[in-house]
Amino acid sequence: MPAPRTQLNSLTGLRFFAAMAVVLYHVHLYFPAVSDSLAIFGYGYTGVSFFFILSGFVLAWSHRPNFRPGRFYWNRVARIWPLHLLTMLVAIWIPALSVASNPGGSPRRLSSRSPRPGSRGVLS
């Protein structure tokens, strides 16, 4: 009989706060006028580090001694690859859509830099 799966509900709640920190950080980058009043917006990048630490903890917590490494890697690929493929297709489709919506001109580019003070955002 397999062991019952243990849920770590308190850690699931912490994931929400880490995700909101990342969202608020992106609001800070793309809409500086909205976020200038709160300095906390600038610390959202720590949510990504928290996710990595939390993921490592959950993987170690859920490890079973009789679990084969090959099965572990297969489960990881099966869980991650479909979303990765979808994201890749969207990343290919968005620039093509930008070129199609701007005939005769150059495509609009997304900058990888933070917006400068006084600028309207990262679209140039």
C-alpha positions as CSV (number, residue, x, y, z in Angstrom):
1,M,0.0,0.0,0.0
2,P,1.6,3.3,-1.0
3,A,2.2,5.9,1.7
4,P,-0.3,8.8,1.7
5,R,1.0,12.0,0.1
6,T,1.7,14.8,2.6
7,Q,0.5,18.2,1.8
8,L,2.6,21.2,3.0
9,N,-0.3,23.7,3.1
10,S,1.7,26.4,5.0
11,L,4.4,26.3,2.2
12,T,1.7,26.6,-0.4
13,G,0.5,29.8,1.3
14,L,4.1,31.2,1.2
15,R,4.2,30.5,-2.5
16,F,1.4,33.0,-2.9
17,F,3.3,35.8,-1.2
18,A,6.4,35.0,-3.2
19,A,4.4,35.2,-6.5
20,M,2.9,38.5,-5.5
21,A,6.3,39.9,-4.7
22,V,7.4,39.0,-8.2
23,V,4.3,40.5,-9.7
24,L,4.8,43.7,-7.8
25,Y,8.4,43.9,-8.9
26,H,7.3,43.7,-12.5
27,V,4.7,46.4,-11.8
28,H,7.6,48.5,-10.4
29,L,9.6,48.0,-13.6
30,Y,6.9,48.6,-16.2
31,F,4.7,51.2,-14.3
32,P,7.1,53.3,-12.3
33,A,4.5,56.0,-11.6
34,V,2.3,53.5,-9.8
35,S,5.1,52.0,-7.7
36,D,7.2,55.0,-6.7
37,S,5.2,55.5,-3.5
38,L,6.2,52.1,-2.1
39,A,9.9,51.0,-1.9
40,I,8.8,47.4,-1.2
41,F,8.0,47.0,-4.9
42,G,11.7,46.9,-5.7
43,Y,12.4,43.8,-3.6
44,G,10.2,41.4,-5.5
45,Y,13.2,39.7,-7.2
46,T,13.8,37.9,-3.9
47,G,10.6,35.9,-4.6
48,V,12.4,34.0,-7.4
49,S,15.2,33.0,-5.0
50,F,12.5,31.9,-2.5
51,F,10.9,29.7,-5.1
52,F,14.2,27.9,-5.8
53,I,14.8,27.3,-2.1
54,L,11.2,26.2,-1.6
55,S,11.3,23.8,-4.6
56,G,14.5,22.2,-3.3
57,F,12.9,21.7,0.1
58,V,9.8,20.2,-1.3
59,L,11.7,17.8,-3.5
60,A,13.8,16.7,-0.5
61,W,10.7,16.4,1.7
62,S,8.8,14.3,-0.9
63,H,11.8,12.0,-1.7
64,R,11.0,8.3,-1.2
65,P,13.9,5.8,-0.8
66,N,12.4,3.3,-3.4
67,F,11.9,6.0,-6.0
68,R,14.1,5.4,-9.1
69,P,16.1,8.4,-10.5
70,G,14.9,7.7,-14.0
71,R,11.3,8.0,-12.9
72,F,12.1,11.2,-11.1
73,Y,13.6,12.8,-14.2
74,W,10.7,11.5,-16.4
75,N,8.2,13.2,-14.0
76,R,10.2,16.4,-14.1
77,V,10.3,16.5,-17.9
78,A,6.6,15.5,-18.2
79,R,5.7,18.4,-15.9
80,I,7.9,21.1,-17.3
81,W,8.2,20.4,-21.0
82,P,4.6,21.1,-22.1
83,L,4.6,24.6,-20.6
84,H,8.1,25.2,-21.9
85,L,6.9,24.3,-25.4
86,L,3.9,26.5,-25.2
87,T,6.0,29.4,-24.0
88,M,8.4,28.9,-26.8
89,L,5.6,28.9,-29.4
90,V,4.2,32.1,-27.9
91,A,7.7,33.7,-27.9
92,I,7.9,32.9,-31.6
93,W,4.4,34.1,-32.4
94,I,4.5,37.5,-30.6
95,P,7.3,39.0,-32.8
96,A,5.7,37.7,-35.9
97,L,2.4,39.3,-34.8
98,S,4.3,42.6,-34.2
99,V,5.8,42.6,-37.7
100,A,2.4,41.7,-39.2
101,S,0.7,44.6,-37.4
102,N,3.3,47.1,-38.5
103,P,3.7,46.6,-42.3
104,G,6.5,48.5,-43.9
105,G,8.1,49.5,-40.6
106,S,10.5,47.8,-38.2
107,P,9.1,45.6,-35.5
108,R,8.7,47.0,-32.1
109,R,11.3,45.7,-29.7
110,L,11.2,44.8,-26.1
111,S,14.1,46.2,-24.1
112,S,15.8,44.0,-21.5
113,R,16.7,47.1,-19.5
114,S,14.7,48.7,-16.8
115,P,12.9,51.9,-17.9
116,R,14.7,55.2,-17.4
117,P,13.0,57.7,-15.1
118,G,10.5,59.7,-17.0
119,S,10.2,57.1,-19.8
120,R,6.9,55.6,-20.8
121,G,7.9,51.9,-20.3
122,V,10.1,49.4,-22.1
123,L,8.5,49.3,-25.5
124,S,10.6,51.3,-27.9
